[in-house]
Structure formats: structure tokens, C-alpha cells
Amino acid sequence: MKKLKGIVISKKAEKTAVVEVKRTVVHKVYKKRLTTSKKYLVHENKPVDVGQSVEISETRPVSKRKRWQILKVI
């Protein structure tokens, strides 16, 4: 089971939050550190607010694009 940490950036849908996970990657040729980000649709079983840092984990598909759930608020 995968676990990721990110920040809640949107909470407009009911029982759904959008979490942005950022990570650093080293460029293969130039060896420069780059920050990449990815947005995940997360099932919200615990109440969260925009701007909170959360830990999410993989789960069974809840809907077409939701495959993650909130484990805890950091």
C-alpha cells in the first residue's frame, strides 16, 4: 500500500478533496533539482480544510478517478 504526503488545495466536491503531492527529481543531463507536482482526488472520510497537510494512502476505487483516501491530518 502506497502512502504519500501532500497539501489539500481544493475541497469543492462533496466527500472529495484534491491533494497536491510535490517531490524533487534530479535532471538526467543537467543534474539540476526540479520540483514536480501531481494532483490526486482523495476520498475525504475525515474533515479537512484547504491548506492542511495530510497523509494519503492507496485504496480500492471509490469512483472513476478516486483511488486514494486520507489517513491522517499532519
Number of C-alpha atoms within 10 A of each C-alpha: 5 8 12 16 20 23 21 22 16 15 17 10 9 8 12 17 26 21 28 19 19 15 12 11 12 11 10 8 6 7 9 11 12 11 10 10 12 10 14 19 20 24 21 19 13 11 10 16 13 14 12 13 19 19 17 23 16 16 15 9 12 12 9 7 10 18 16 22 24 24 17 15 16 10
